[in-house]
Amino acid sequence: MTAAQHSGGGWRTLSRPELGLADVISNRMSASSRIPESCLRSLRSAPSLLMFSDYGGAHKHARYEVLSFLVSTLHGLQSFNTERRRLREGSLGPERRMSYKALNDRVRMRSLRAYLAVTDQLQGLLINFALDKRATDRLSEDYTPHTAFGHLGA
């Protein structure tokens, strides 16, 4: 095991080349200084984690397919949901929802800053992957860091 695997701080590397792309992604995240230690500490101390995913770019004119994953804790999500409901009742009204696809709506635009502030307080880790749809070999089992993406890096 490496020092990063033993220490309590930072993203812990897998160091398992047999896992292919998962190992490459994990090692790049470990090398990144963009993951706040407080985020990882809150996830590690939780008795259980919740993971959510969202996918975009399915329409034919999109250049990228985007895969998004949010990992959080039950406590973190409960706090976020309480604030989200409060904002929704106060600024959008019971029949409206915040939607990035409908930000041309004045009420939503006025509410956006407050929603982003509440979202910024959500404890967890959000990871997004943007995959170029023109790539011929996006996520195959034979992946190497020098295929259709060029070199995978942070």
TIVOKOL-759456 format. One line per field, with one value per atom (N, C-alpha, C, O): residue in three letters; atom name; x, y, z. Coordinates in steps of 0.2 Angstrom, whole numbers, plus 2048, in hexadecimal, padded with zeros to 3 digits. Each point is the difference from the previous one (the first is absolute). Last residue first. Layout:
<sites>
code (ALA, ...);
site (CA, ...);
xx (X, ...);
yy (Y, ...);
zz (Z, ...);
</sites>
This chain:
<sites>
code (ALA, ALA, ALA, ALA, GLY, GLY, GLY, GLY, LEU, LEU, LEU, LEU, HIS, HIS, HIS, HIS, GLY, GLY, GLY, GLY, PHE, PHE, PHE, PHE, ALA, ALA, ALA, ALA, THR, THR, THR, THR, HIS, HIS, HIS, HIS, PRO, PRO, PRO, PRO, THR, THR, THR, THR, TYR, TYR, TYR, TYR, ASP, ASP, ASP, ASP, GLU, GLU, GLU, GLU, SER, SER, SER, SER, LEU, LEU, LEU, LEU, ARG, ARG, ARG, ARG, ASP, ASP, ASP, ASP, THR, THR, THR, THR, ALA, ALA, ALA, ALA, ARG, ARG, ARG, ARG, LYS, LYS, LYS, LYS, ASP, ASP, ASP, ASP, LEU, LEU, LEU, LEU, ALA, ALA, ALA, ALA, PHE, PHE, PHE, PHE, ASN, ASN, ASN, ASN, ILE, ILE, ILE, ILE, LEU, LEU, LEU, LEU, LEU, LEU, LEU, LEU, GLY, GLY, GLY, GLY, GLN, GLN, GLN, GLN, LEU, LEU, LEU, LEU, GLN, GLN, GLN, GLN, ASP, ASP, ASP, ASP, THR, THR, THR, THR, VAL, VAL, VAL, VAL, ALA, ALA, ALA, ALA, LEU, LEU, LEU, LEU, TYR, TYR, TYR, TYR, ALA, ALA, ALA, ALA, ARG, ARG, ARG, ARG, LEU, LEU, LEU, LEU, SER, SER, SER, SER, ARG, ARG, ARG, ARG, MET, MET, MET, MET, ARG, ARG, ARG, ARG, VAL, VAL, VAL, VAL, ARG, ARG, ARG, ARG, ASP, ASP, ASP, ASP, ASN, ASN, ASN, ASN, LEU, LEU, LEU, LEU, ALA, ALA, ALA, ALA, LYS, LYS, LYS, LYS, TYR, TYR, TYR, TYR, SER, SER, SER, SER, MET, MET, MET, MET, ARG, ARG, ARG, ARG, ARG, ARG, ARG, ARG, GLU, GLU, GLU, GLU, PRO, PRO, PRO, PRO, GLY, GLY, GLY, GLY, LEU, LEU, LEU, LEU, SER, SER, SER, SER, GLY, GLY, GLY, GLY, GLU, GLU, GLU, GLU, ARG, ARG, ARG, ARG, LEU, LEU, LEU, LEU, ARG, ARG, ARG, ARG, ARG, ARG, ARG, ARG, ARG, ARG, ARG, ARG, GLU, GLU, GLU, GLU, THR, THR, THR, THR, ASN, ASN, ASN, ASN, PHE, PHE, PHE, PHE, SER, SER, SER, SER, GLN, GLN, GLN, GLN, LEU, LEU, LEU, LEU, GLY, GLY, GLY, GLY, HIS, HIS, HIS, HIS, LEU, LEU, LEU, LEU, THR, THR, THR, THR, SER, SER, SER, SER, VAL, VAL, VAL, VAL, LEU, LEU, LEU, LEU, PHE, PHE, PHE, PHE, SER, SER, SER, SER, LEU, LEU, LEU, LEU, VAL, VAL, VAL, VAL, GLU, GLU, GLU, GLU, TYR, TYR, TYR, TYR, ARG, ARG, ARG, ARG, ALA, ALA, ALA, ALA, HIS, HIS, HIS, HIS, LYS, LYS, LYS, LYS, HIS, HIS, HIS, HIS, ALA, ALA, ALA, ALA, GLY, GLY, GLY, GLY, GLY, GLY, GLY, GLY, TYR, TYR, TYR, TYR, ASP, ASP, ASP, ASP, SER, SER, SER, SER, PHE, PHE, PHE, PHE, MET, MET, MET, MET, LEU, LEU, LEU, LEU, LEU, LEU, LEU, LEU, SER, SER, SER, SER, PRO, PRO, PRO, PRO, ALA, ALA, ALA, ALA, SER, SER, SER, SER, ARG, ARG, ARG, ARG, LEU, LEU, LEU, LEU, SER, SER, SER, SER, ARG, ARG, ARG, ARG, LEU, LEU, LEU, LEU, CYS, CYS, CYS, CYS, SER, SER, SER, SER, GLU, GLU, GLU, GLU, PRO, PRO, PRO, PRO, ILE, ILE, ILE, ILE, ARG, ARG, ARG, ARG, SER, SER, SER, SER, SER, SER, SER, SER, ALA, ALA, ALA, ALA, SER, SER, SER, SER, MET, MET, MET, MET, ARG, ARG, ARG, ARG, ASN, ASN, ASN, ASN, SER, SER, SER, SER, ILE, ILE, ILE, ILE, VAL, VAL, VAL, VAL, ASP, ASP, ASP, ASP, ALA, ALA, ALA, ALA, LEU, LEU, LEU, LEU, GLY, GLY, GLY, GLY, LEU, LEU, LEU, LEU, GLU, GLU, GLU, GLU, PRO, PRO, PRO, PRO, ARG, ARG, ARG, ARG, SER, SER, SER, SER, LEU, LEU, LEU, LEU, THR, THR, THR, THR, ARG, ARG, ARG, ARG, TRP, TRP, TRP, TRP, GLY, GLY, GLY, GLY, GLY, GLY, GLY, GLY, GLY, GLY, GLY, GLY, SER, SER, SER, SER, HIS, HIS, HIS, HIS, GLN, GLN, GLN, GLN, ALA, ALA, ALA, ALA, ALA, ALA, ALA, ALA, THR, THR, THR, THR, MET, MET, MET, MET);
site (N, CA, C, O, N, CA, C, O, N, CA, C, O, N, CA, C, O, N, CA, C, O, N, CA, C, O, N, CA, C, O, N, CA, C, O, N, CA, C, O, N, CA, C, O, N, CA, C, O, N, CA, C, O, N, CA, C, O, N, CA, C, O, N, CA, C, O, N, CA, C, O, N, CA, C, O, N, CA, C, O, N, CA, C, O, N, CA, C, O, N, CA, C, O, N, CA, C, O, N, CA, C, O, N, CA, C, O, N, CA, C, O, N, CA, C, O, N, CA, C, O, N, CA, C, O, N, CA, C, O, N, CA, C, O, N, CA, C, O, N, CA, C, O, N, CA, C, O, N, CA, C, O, N, CA, C, O, N, CA, C, O, N, CA, C, O, N, CA, C, O, N, CA, C, O, N, CA, C, O, N, CA, C, O, N, CA, C, O, N, CA, C, O, N, CA, C, O, N, CA, C, O, N, CA, C, O, N, CA, C, O, N, CA, C, O, N, CA, C, O, N, CA, C, O, N, CA, C, O, N, CA, C, O, N, CA, C, O, N, CA, C, O, N, CA, C, O, N, CA, C, O, N, CA, C, O, N, CA, C, O, N, CA, C, O, N, CA, C, O, N, CA, C, O, N, CA, C, O, N, CA, C, O, N, CA, C, O, N, CA, C, O, N, CA, C, O, N, CA, C, O, N, CA, C, O, N, CA, C, O, N, CA, C, O, N, CA, C, O, N, CA, C, O, N, CA, C, O, N, CA, C, O, N, CA, C, O, N, CA, C, O, N, CA, C, O, N, CA, C, O, N, CA, C, O, N, CA, C, O, N, CA, C, O, N, CA, C, O, N, CA, C, O, N, CA, C, O, N, CA, C, O, N, CA, C, O, N, CA, C, O, N, CA, C, O, N, CA, C, O, N, CA, C, O, N, CA, C, O, N, CA, C, O, N, CA, C, O, N, CA, C, O, N, CA, C, O, N, CA, C, O, N, CA, C, O, N, CA, C, O, N, CA, C, O, N, CA, C, O, N, CA, C, O, N, CA, C, O, N, CA, C, O, N, CA, C, O, N, CA, C, O, N, CA, C, O, N, CA, C, O, N, CA, C, O, N, CA, C, O, N, CA, C, O, N, CA, C, O, N, CA, C, O, N, CA, C, O, N, CA, C, O, N, CA, C, O, N, CA, C, O, N, CA, C, O, N, CA, C, O, N, CA, C, O, N, CA, C, O, N, CA, C, O, N, CA, C, O, N, CA, C, O, N, CA, C, O, N, CA, C, O, N, CA, C, O, N, CA, C, O, N, CA, C, O, N, CA, C, O, N, CA, C, O, N, CA, C, O, N, CA, C, O, N, CA, C, O, N, CA, C, O, N, CA, C, O, N, CA, C, O, N, CA, C, O, N, CA, C, O, N, CA, C, O, N, CA, C, O, N, CA, C, O, N, CA, C, O, N, CA, C, O, N, CA, C, O, N, CA, C, O, N, CA, C, O, N, CA, C, O, N, CA, C, O, N, CA, C, O, N, CA, C, O, N, CA, C, O, N, CA, C, O, N, CA, C, O, N, CA, C, O);
xx (7E3, 7FC, 801, 7FD, 805, 803, 7FC, 7FA, 809, 7FC, 804, 805, 800, 802, 7FB, 7FE, 7F8, 806, 803, 7FD, 7EE, 800, 806, 801, 7FC, 7FC, 800, 7FF, 813, 7FC, 7FC, 803, 80E, 802, 7FC, 802, 7FD, 7FF, 802, 800, 7F5, 806, 800, 7FB, 7F2, 802, 807, 802, 7EE, 807, 803, 805, 7E4, 804, 807, 804, 7ED, 800, 804, 804, 7F2, 801, 800, 7FC, 806, 7FF, 801, 804, 801, 801, 800, 805, 7F7, 7FE, 800, 7FD, 7FF, 805, 7FD, 7FB, 7F9, 803, 805, 803, 7F0, 7FD, 803, 7FE, 80D, 7FF, 7FC, 803, 7FB, 803, 7FE, 7FB, 807, 7FE, 803, 806, 7F5, 804, 7FC, 7FB, 805, 7FD, 805, 806, 7F4, 805, 7FC, 7FB, 803, 7FC, 806, 805, 7F7, 805, 7FC, 7FC, 7FE, 800, 805, 804, 7EB, 807, 7FF, 7FC, 7F9, 7FE, 807, 805, 7F8, 801, 7FF, 801, 7FC, 807, 801, 806, 7E4, 803, 807, 803, 7F1, 7FE, 804, 802, 801, 803, 7FF, 804, 7F1, 807, 804, 804, 7E6, 800, 807, 802, 7FA, 7FF, 800, 803, 800, 806, 7FE, 805, 7EA, 806, 805, 803, 7E7, 801, 807, 802, 7F6, 800, 802, 803, 7F8, 807, 801, 805, 7E6, 806, 806, 805, 7E9, 7FF, 806, 803, 7FA, 803, 800, 805, 7FE, 7FB, 802, 805, 809, 7FD, 7FA, 7FE, 80E, 802, 7FE, 802, 7FA, 7FB, 802, 7FC, 811, 7FE, 7FB, 7FE, 80B, 805, 7FE, 802, 7EE, 802, 805, 7FE, 7F1, 806, 802, 800, 7E6, 806, 806, 800, 7E4, 806, 806, 800, 7E9, 800, 806, 800, 7FD, 7FF, 800, 802, 80D, 7F9, 7FF, 804, 810, 7FD, 7F9, 7FC, 811, 801, 7FD, 7FE, 800, 800, 801, 7FD, 802, 7F9, 801, 7FB, 818, 7FB, 7F9, 7FD, 816, 801, 7FA, 7FD, 803, 7FF, 801, 7FC, 809, 7F9, 7FE, 7FC, 81B, 7FD, 7F9, 7FD, 80E, 802, 7FD, 7FD, 801, 7FD, 800, 7FB, 812, 7F9, 7FC, 7FB, 81C, 7FF, 7F8, 7FE, 808, 801, 7FF, 7FD, 802, 7FB, 800, 7FB, 817, 7FA, 7FA, 7FC, 818, 801, 7FA, 7FF, 800, 800, 801, 7FC, 807, 7F9, 7FF, 7FB, 81A, 7FE, 7F8, 7FD, 812, 7FF, 7FD, 800, 809, 800, 7FF, 804, 7F8, 800, 800, 7FC, 809, 7FF, 800, 805, 7F8, 801, 7FE, 7FB, 80B, 7FE, 802, 806, 7F6, 803, 7FD, 7FA, 80C, 7FC, 803, 806, 7FD, 802, 7FB, 7FA, 802, 807, 802, 804, 7E2, 805, 807, 800, 7EB, 804, 805, 805, 7EA, 805, 805, 805, 7F1, 7FD, 805, 806, 7FF, 7FD, 7FE, 7FF, 80B, 803, 7FE, 803, 7FD, 7FE, 804, 805, 7F5, 803, 7FD, 7FA, 809, 7FC, 804, 806, 7F9, 803, 7FB, 7FA, 80D, 7FB, 804, 805, 7FE, 803, 7FB, 7FB, 80B, 7FB, 803, 804, 806, 800, 7FA, 7FE, 808, 7FF, 800, 800, 808, 7FE, 7FE, 801, 810, 7F9, 7FF, 804, 811, 7FD, 7F9, 7FD, 80F, 804, 7FD, 7FF, 7FA, 7FD, 803, 7FD, 80A, 7F9, 7FD, 7FC, 81B, 7FF, 7F8, 7FF, 807, 802, 7FF, 7FD, 800, 7FB, 801, 7FB, 815, 7FA, 7FA, 7FC, 819, 800, 7FA, 7FE, 802, 801, 800, 7FC, 80B, 7FB, 801, 805, 809, 7FA, 7FB, 7FA, 81D, 800, 7F9, 7FF, 80B, 7FD, 7FF, 7FF, 809, 805, 7FD, 804, 7EE, 804, 806, 802, 7EE, 7FD, 805, 800, 807, 800, 7FD, 802, 7FE, 807, 800, 804, 7E8, 801, 807, 801, 7F8, 7FD, 801, 801, 809, 803, 7FC, 803, 7F5, 806, 804, 802, 7EA, 7FE, 807, 800, 801, 7FE, 7FF, 802, 809, 7FF, 7FF, 803, 800, 7FA, 7FF, 7FB, 819, 7FC, 7F9, 7FB, 817, 800, 7FB, 7FD, 806, 7FD, 800, 7FA, 809, 806, 7FF, 803, 7EF, 7FF, 806, 801, 7FD, 801, 7FE, 801, 7F6, 804, 800, 7FB, 801, 7FD, 805, 806, 7FC, 800, 7FD, 7FD, 80B, 7FF, 800, 803, 802, 7F9, 7FE, 7FA, 81B, 7FE, 7F9, 7FC, 80E, 800, 7FD, 7FE, 804, 7FB, 800, 7FB, 815, 7FA, 7FA, 7FB, 81C, 7FF, 7F9, 7FC, 806, 803, 7FF, 7FB, 805, 7FC, 804, 806);
yy (84C, 804, 807, 805, 7E4, 804, 805, 801, 7EB, 802, 803, 7FE, 802, 7FE, 802, 806, 7F6, 802, 7FE, 7FB, 7FE, 806, 804, 805, 7E5, 805, 806, 806, 7EB, 7FE, 806, 806, 7F6, 804, 7FE, 7FF, 7F8, 807, 804, 806, 7E2, 802, 807, 803, 7E7, 807, 801, 7FC, 7F1, 800, 807, 802, 7F9, 7FC, 800, 7FF, 816, 7F9, 7FC, 804, 814, 7FD, 7F8, 7FC, 814, 804, 7FC, 803, 7FD, 7FB, 803, 802, 80B, 7F9, 7FB, 7FB, 821, 7FB, 7F9, 7FE, 816, 7FE, 7FB, 7FD, 80D, 7FB, 7FE, 7FB, 80D, 803, 7FA, 7FB, 809, 7FC, 802, 801, 807, 802, 7FC, 800, 7FE, 7FE, 803, 7FE, 807, 801, 7FD, 802, 7FE, 7FF, 800, 7FC, 80C, 800, 7FF, 803, 7F9, 801, 7FF, 7FB, 80E, 7FA, 802, 804, 80B, 7FC, 7FA, 7FC, 81D, 7F9, 7FC, 801, 817, 7FD, 7F9, 7FD, 80F, 801, 7FD, 7FE, 805, 7FA, 800, 7FA, 819, 7FA, 7F9, 7FC, 818, 801, 7FA, 7FD, 805, 7FE, 800, 7FC, 80C, 7F8, 7FE, 7FB, 81C, 7FD, 7F8, 7FD, 810, 801, 7FD, 7FD, 802, 7FC, 801, 7FB, 810, 7FB, 7FC, 7FD, 814, 803, 7FB, 802, 7F6, 803, 804, 800, 7F5, 7FB, 804, 7FE, 80F, 7FD, 7FB, 801, 807, 806, 7FD, 802, 7EF, 802, 805, 7FE, 7F6, 806, 802, 806, 7E5, 806, 807, 805, 7E1, 805, 807, 803, 7E9, 800, 806, 802, 7F8, 803, 801, 805, 7F9, 7FC, 805, 805, 7F8, 803, 7FC, 7FA, 807, 7FD, 804, 803, 801, 801, 7FC, 7FF, 803, 7FD, 800, 7FD, 80E, 7F8, 7FD, 7FA, 81D, 7FE, 7F8, 7FD, 813, 7FD, 7FE, 801, 809, 804, 7FD, 804, 7F3, 807, 804, 806, 7E2, 803, 807, 804, 7F1, 7FF, 803, 803, 7FD, 805, 7FF, 805, 7EC, 807, 805, 804, 7E5, 801, 808, 803, 7F7, 800, 801, 804, 7F8, 807, 801, 805, 7E6, 804, 807, 804, 7EB, 800, 805, 803, 7FA, 804, 800, 805, 7EF, 807, 804, 805, 7E4, 802, 808, 803, 7F1, 801, 803, 803, 7F8, 805, 802, 805, 7E8, 806, 806, 805, 7E6, 801, 807, 803, 7FB, 7FD, 801, 805, 7FA, 804, 7FC, 7FA, 808, 7FC, 804, 805, 7FC, 803, 7FB, 7FC, 806, 7FC, 804, 804, 7FD, 804, 7FB, 7FC, 805, 7FC, 803, 802, 806, 801, 7FB, 7FF, 805, 7FC, 802, 7FF, 810, 7FC, 7FD, 802, 80C, 7FD, 7FB, 7FC, 80A, 801, 7FD, 7FA, 804, 806, 801, 805, 7E9, 7FF, 806, 7FF, 7FA, 803, 800, 801, 7F9, 7FA, 803, 7FC, 80F, 800, 7FB, 7FE, 7FF, 806, 7FF, 7FC, 7F8, 7FF, 805, 801, 7F8, 803, 800, 800, 7F5, 801, 803, 800, 7FA, 802, 801, 802, 7F2, 802, 801, 7FC, 802, 800, 802, 805, 7F0, 805, 7FF, 7FA, 800, 7FE, 805, 806, 7FD, 7F9, 7FD, 7FA, 81C, 7FE, 7F8, 7FD, 810, 7FF, 7FE, 7FE, 806, 7FB, 7FE, 7FB, 818, 7FA, 7FA, 7FB, 81B, 7FF, 7F9, 7FD, 809, 7FF, 7FE, 7FC, 80C, 7F9, 7FE, 7FA, 81D, 7FC, 7F8, 7FD, 813, 800, 7FC, 7FC, 807, 7FB, 800, 7FA, 80E, 803, 7FA, 7FC, 804, 7FD, 802, 7FF, 808, 803, 7FD, 802, 7F8, 804, 804, 804, 7E4, 806, 804, 7FC, 7ED, 805, 807, 805, 7E8, 801, 805, 803, 7F8, 804, 801, 805, 7EE, 807, 804, 805, 7E4, 802, 808, 803, 7F1, 801, 803, 804, 7F7, 805, 801, 806, 7E8, 806, 806, 805, 7E6, 801, 806, 804, 7F5, 802, 801, 805, 7F2, 807, 803, 806, 7E3, 804, 807, 804, 7E8, 803, 805, 803, 7F1, 7FC, 803, 7FD, 80E, 801, 7FB, 801, 80A, 7FA, 800, 801, 811, 7FC, 7F9, 7FB, 819, 7F8, 7FC, 7FB, 81E, 7FD, 7F8, 7FD, 819, 7FA, 7FC, 7FF, 81C, 7FA, 7FB, 800, 812, 7FF, 7FA, 7FC, 803, 805, 7FF, 7FB, 7F6, 802, 805, 801, 7ED, 806, 801, 7FD, 7F0, 800, 806, 7FF, 800, 7FB, 7FF, 7FF, 80F, 803, 7FB, 802, 7F7, 805, 803, 801, 7E7, 807, 804, 7FE, 7E6, 806, 806, 800);
zz (7B4, 804, 7FD, 803, 7ED, 805, 804, 7FE, 7ED, 805, 806, 802, 7E3, 806, 806, 800, 7E9, 801, 806, 803, 7F5, 804, 7FF, 802, 7F5, 7FC, 804, 7FD, 80C, 7FA, 7FE, 7FF, 814, 7FA, 7FA, 7FA, 81D, 801, 7F9, 800, 7FF, 803, 800, 7FD, 800, 801, 802, 805, 7F5, 7FE, 801, 7FD, 807, 805, 7FE, 805, 7F4, 7FE, 806, 804, 7F6, 806, 7FF, 803, 7EA, 806, 807, 803, 7E2, 805, 806, 803, 7E9, 7FE, 806, 7FF, 801, 801, 7FE, 802, 7FD, 7FA, 801, 7FC, 816, 7FC, 7FA, 7FD, 81B, 7F9, 7FC, 7FF, 81C, 7FB, 7F9, 7FE, 81D, 7FA, 7FA, 800, 81C, 7FB, 7F9, 7FF, 81E, 7F9, 7FB, 800, 81C, 7FB, 7FA, 7FF, 81C, 7FA, 7FA, 800, 81D, 7FA, 7FA, 7FF, 81B, 7FC, 7FB, 800, 811, 801, 7FB, 800, 7FE, 800, 800, 7FC, 802, 806, 801, 805, 7E7, 801, 807, 802, 7F6, 7FD, 802, 801, 806, 803, 7FE, 804, 7F0, 806, 805, 803, 7E8, 7FF, 807, 801, 7FE, 7FF, 7FF, 803, 7FE, 807, 7FF, 805, 7E7, 805, 807, 802, 7ED, 7FF, 805, 802, 7FB, 806, 7FF, 805, 7EB, 806, 806, 805, 7E6, 800, 806, 803, 7FA, 801, 800, 804, 7F7, 807, 802, 805, 7E4, 805, 807, 804, 7E6, 804, 806, 803, 7ED, 7FD, 804, 7FE, 807, 803, 7FD, 802, 7FB, 800, 803, 803, 7FC, 7F9, 7FF, 7FB, 81B, 7FC, 7F9, 7FC, 81A, 7FA, 7FC, 7FE, 81A, 7FD, 7FA, 801, 806, 802, 7FD, 7FA, 80D, 7FB, 803, 806, 805, 7F9, 7FC, 7FB, 81B, 801, 7F9, 800, 804, 801, 7FF, 7FD, 803, 7FA, 800, 7FB, 818, 7FA, 7F9, 7FC, 81C, 800, 7FA, 7FF, 803, 803, 800, 7FF, 7FA, 7FB, 803, 7FC, 812, 7FB, 7FB, 7FD, 815, 802, 7FA, 800, 7FC, 801, 802, 7FE, 801, 7F9, 800, 7FC, 818, 7FE, 7F9, 7FE, 80C, 804, 7FD, 7FF, 7F7, 7FE, 804, 7FE, 807, 7FA, 7FE, 7FE, 815, 801, 7FA, 800, 7FF, 803, 802, 7FF, 7F6, 7FC, 803, 7FE, 80F, 7FB, 7FB, 7FF, 810, 804, 7FB, 800, 7F7, 802, 803, 7FF, 7F1, 806, 801, 7FE, 7EA, 806, 806, 7FF, 7E5, 806, 806, 800, 7E3, 807, 805, 800, 7E4, 806, 806, 801, 7E1, 807, 806, 7FF, 7E4, 805, 807, 801, 7E4, 806, 805, 801, 7E3, 805, 807, 801, 7E8, 805, 804, 800, 7ED, 7FE, 806, 7FE, 7F9, 806, 7FE, 7FD, 7F6, 7FE, 806, 7FF, 801, 7FB, 7FF, 7FD, 81B, 7FA, 7FB, 801, 816, 7FC, 7F9, 7FB, 819, 7FA, 7FB, 7FB, 821, 7FB, 7F9, 7FF, 81C, 7F9, 7FB, 800, 81D, 7FB, 7F9, 800, 81C, 7F9, 7FC, 800, 81C, 7FB, 7F9, 800, 81B, 7F9, 7FB, 800, 81D, 7FB, 7F9, 800, 819, 7FB, 7FB, 7FF, 81D, 7F9, 7FB, 802, 815, 800, 7F9, 7FF, 804, 800, 800, 7FE, 801, 807, 800, 805, 7E6, 804, 807, 802, 7F1, 7FD, 803, 801, 806, 801, 7FD, 803, 7F9, 807, 802, 803, 7E7, 801, 807, 801, 7FA, 7FD, 801, 801, 807, 804, 7FD, 803, 7F1, 805, 805, 802, 7E4, 807, 805, 800, 7E5, 805, 807, 803, 7EA, 800, 804, 800, 7FA, 806, 800, 804, 7EF, 800, 807, 805, 7F6, 7FF, 800, 800, 803, 806, 7FF, 804, 7EA, 806, 806, 803, 7EB, 7FE, 805, 802, 801, 801, 7FE, 803, 7FA, 807, 801, 804, 7E6, 803, 807, 802, 7F4, 7FD, 803, 802, 804, 803, 7FD, 804, 7F2, 807, 804, 804, 7E6, 800, 807, 802, 7FF, 7FA, 801, 804, 80B, 800, 7FA, 7FF, 807, 7FD, 800, 7FC, 80F, 7F8, 7FD, 7FB, 81D, 7FE, 7F8, 7FE, 814, 7FE, 7FE, 803, 807, 800, 7FF, 803, 809, 7FA, 800, 806, 809, 800, 7FA, 7FD, 80A, 7FD, 800, 7FF, 815, 7F9, 7FD, 804, 815, 7FC, 7F9, 7FE, 815, 800, 7FB, 7FF, 7FE, 804, 800, 7FB, 7F9, 807, 804, 805, 7E3, 802, 808, 802, 7F4, 7FF, 802, 803, 7FD, 805, 800, 805, 7EF, 7FF, 807, 804, 7F9, 800, 800, 803);
</sites>
